[in-house]
Amino acid sequence: MADVRTSAGTQLLARFLDEQINALVSIEPVLRQSDVPRVARLHPLVMCMLEDAISIRLLGSDSRTNQTYVIARALVERCTNYCYLLLCDEKEFTDYIDYSLNKAGRRIDRSIEVDGNVKARIGLKDGTVELPPQIQQAIAKFTSERGREKTRWTNVSLPERAAAVEARVKASGLFMALLTIYADASEALHGTLYGSLFHLGVYDYGAVPHDQESLDQHRYTTLSCLYLMSGGLLDTLFRVLVDVGETYCTVYAEESKKRFRTVSVQTGLA
């Protein structure tokens, strides 16, 4: 058994994530040409999740733990959204697609105002452009009665989206990833002092690293957690794909489940 506080334990979990990534790479070409309309439409998210997972491995292997958290947060949200969108009702799915059209239209003319004064602006050099009706309609959908932009594509919170997925795919890996990654990574993104230090164990009261050995143990434990959670997210993805009719993913989902159980036993997490 390899302790997650050691290099050996971390390497086992890194290998687990590598195998999850390789499995997703194997099915990516089929997903791209899927007969399931939503799977084909949402394929860009699959490509981004692949990049996220690979980046987590690259950053983690170089001990860039804070940035690993930031990328892991992107993976958490992308995977949760992807799984939710494969299962949600048609209105939610349409809103998600329309939100992107809305953003595409708005990016043509953007500005930042403070106290009524424009501080920065990006617009067309030659004035305005006639946007396609579909984009105009999307902008109208995401404009409030007061004329302000609606900045969310759904009123369903991220935990609620995860719950909707878990209602279809039991024991999903979404909630634990949300709990262990999302909030801390958000602090890193928001530039708080906490977000600049938490990954070093500074705020782990009662277990704050006090020398190089304990700092190394904390780093190994943190990376082990990030690798396990990331691999767990991909495990959920495989099972949701099976649920929506991608039956060829069944073998990948079963192998993923076995890998998860095996590495949990090997590292003393089960």
NORKA-V415110 format. One record per pair of residues at least 4 apart in sequence whose C-alpha atoms are under 8 Angstrom apart, sorted by the first residue. I is the first residue (numbers start at 0). GAP is how many residues later the second one is. Records with the same first field share a line. If there is no record, write none. Layout:
I = GAP ; GAP
This chain:
0 = 264 ; 265 ; 266 ; 267
1 = 4 ; 6 ; 7 ; 264 ; 265 ; 266
2 = 5 ; 6 ; 264 ; 265
3 = 4 ; 5 ; 6 ; 216 ; 217 ; 220 ; 263 ; 264
4 = 4 ; 5 ; 211 ; 212 ; 213 ; 214 ; 215 ; 216 ; 219
5 = 4 ; 210 ; 211 ; 214 ; 215
6 = 4 ; 213
7 = 4
8 = 4 ; 211 ; 215 ; 258
9 = 4 ; 210 ; 211 ; 213 ; 214
10 = 4
11 = 4 ; 251 ; 254 ; 255
12 = 4 ; 211 ; 214 ; 215 ; 250
13 = 4 ; 43 ; 210 ; 213 ; 214
14 = 4
15 = 4 ; 211 ; 212 ; 215 ; 243 ; 244 ; 247
16 = 4 ; 36 ; 40 ; 210 ; 211 ; 213 ; 214
17 = 4 ; 39
18 = 4
19 = 4 ; 211 ; 214 ; 215 ; 236
20 = 4 ; 29 ; 32 ; 33 ; 210 ; 213
21 = 4
22 = 4 ; 229
23 = 4 ; 26 ; 210
24 = 4 ; 25
26 = 4 ; 222
27 = 4 ; 18 ; 19
28 = 4
29 = 4
30 = 8 ; 9 ; 12
31 = 7 ; 8 ; 11
32 = 7
33 = 5 ; 6
34 = 4 ; 5
35 = 4 ; 208 ; 209 ; 210
36 = 4
37 = 4 ; 47 ; 48
38 = 4 ; 47
41 = 4 ; 40
42 = 4
43 = 4
44 = 4 ; 33 ; 37
45 = 4
46 = 4
47 = 4
48 = 4 ; 26 ; 29 ; 30
49 = 4
50 = 4
51 = 4 ; 19 ; 20 ; 22 ; 23
52 = 4 ; 19 ; 22 ; 177
53 = 4
54 = 4 ; 13 ; 16
55 = 4 ; 12 ; 15 ; 16 ; 171
56 = 4 ; 170
57 = 4
58 = 4 ; 5 ; 6 ; 8 ; 9
59 = 4 ; 5 ; 8 ; 163
62 = 156
63 = 4
64 = 4 ; 134 ; 154 ; 157 ; 158
65 = 4 ; 119 ; 122 ; 130 ; 133
66 = 4
67 = 4 ; 158
68 = 4 ; 112 ; 115 ; 116 ; 157
69 = 4 ; 115 ; 116 ; 118 ; 119
70 = 4
71 = 4 ; 109 ; 113 ; 154 ; 158
72 = 4 ; 108 ; 109 ; 112 ; 113
73 = 4
74 = 4 ; 155
75 = 4 ; 98 ; 101 ; 102 ; 105 ; 106 ; 154 ; 157
76 = 4 ; 81
77 = 4
78 = 4 ; 154 ; 155 ; 158
79 = 4 ; 78 ; 81 ; 82 ; 85 ; 94
80 = 4 ; 80
81 = 4
82 = 4 ; 82 ; 154 ; 157
83 = 4 ; 77 ; 78 ; 80 ; 81
84 = 7 ; 8
85 = 154 ; 158
86 = 78 ; 157
87 = 4 ; 5
88 = 4
89 = 4
90 = 4
91 = 4 ; 62
92 = 4
93 = 4
94 = 4 ; 58 ; 59
95 = 4 ; 57 ; 58
96 = 4
97 = 4 ; 37 ; 40
98 = 4 ; 39 ; 40 ; 43 ; 53 ; 54
99 = 4
100 = 4 ; 33 ; 34 ; 37 ; 38
101 = 4 ; 33 ; 34 ; 36 ; 37 ; 40
102 = 4 ; 36
103 = 4 ; 31
104 = 26 ; 30 ; 31 ; 34
105 = 4 ; 33
107 = 14 ; 15 ; 16
108 = 12 ; 13 ; 14 ; 15
109 = 11 ; 12 ; 13
110 = 7 ; 8 ; 9 ; 10 ; 11
111 = 6 ; 7 ; 8 ; 9
112 = 4 ; 5 ; 6 ; 7
113 = 4 ; 5
122 = 4
123 = 4
130 = 4 ; 5
131 = 4
132 = 4
133 = 4
134 = 4
135 = 4
136 = 4
137 = 4
138 = 4
141 = 7 ; 8 ; 9
142 = 4 ; 5 ; 6 ; 7
143 = 4 ; 5 ; 6
155 = 4 ; 5
156 = 4
157 = 4
158 = 4 ; 16 ; 19
159 = 4
160 = 4
161 = 4 ; 12 ; 13
162 = 4
163 = 4
164 = 4 ; 7 ; 75
165 = 4 ; 5 ; 6
167 = 75
168 = 67 ; 70 ; 71 ; 74
171 = 60 ; 61 ; 63 ; 64
172 = 4 ; 56 ; 59 ; 60 ; 62 ; 63
173 = 4 ; 58 ; 59 ; 62
174 = 4
175 = 4 ; 53
176 = 4 ; 5 ; 52 ; 53 ; 56
177 = 4 ; 5
178 = 4
179 = 4
180 = 4 ; 45
181 = 4
182 = 4
183 = 4 ; 11 ; 14
184 = 4 ; 10
185 = 4 ; 9
186 = 4 ; 5 ; 7 ; 8 ; 9
187 = 4 ; 6 ; 7 ; 8
188 = 6
189 = 5
190 = 4 ; 5
191 = 4
192 = 4
193 = 4
194 = 4
196 = 4 ; 5 ; 6
197 = 4 ; 5 ; 6
198 = 20 ; 23
199 = 9 ; 15 ; 18 ; 19
200 = 6 ; 7 ; 8 ; 14 ; 17
201 = 6 ; 7
202 = 5
203 = 4
208 = 5 ; 6 ; 9
209 = 4 ; 5
210 = 4
211 = 4
212 = 4
213 = 4
214 = 4
215 = 4
216 = 4
217 = 4
218 = 4
219 = 4
220 = 4
221 = 4
222 = 4
223 = 4
224 = 4
225 = 4
226 = 4
227 = 4
228 = 4
229 = 4
230 = 4 ; 29
231 = 4 ; 28
232 = 4
233 = 4
234 = 4 ; 18 ; 21 ; 22
235 = 4
236 = 4
237 = 4 ; 11 ; 12 ; 14 ; 15 ; 18
238 = 4 ; 10 ; 11 ; 14
239 = 4
240 = 4 ; 5 ; 6 ; 8
241 = 4 ; 5 ; 6 ; 7 ; 8 ; 11
242 = 4
245 = 4
247 = 4
248 = 4
249 = 4
250 = 4
251 = 4
252 = 4
253 = 4
254 = 4
255 = 4
256 = 4
257 = 4
258 = 4
259 = 4
260 = 4 ; 9
261 = 4
262 = 4
263 = 4 ; 5 ; 6
264 = 4 ; 5
